């Protein structure tokens, strides 16, 4: 059985990994470069 400290460490690691997951997925699918018009001159 894992110690309480290891449980805490694992839980912290999982929480940290889960943070911003939706934002990361959205940026990955959409791309992070903002839309801008192309000037041909």
Helices and strands as residue ranges (DSSP letters): H 4-18, H 21-30
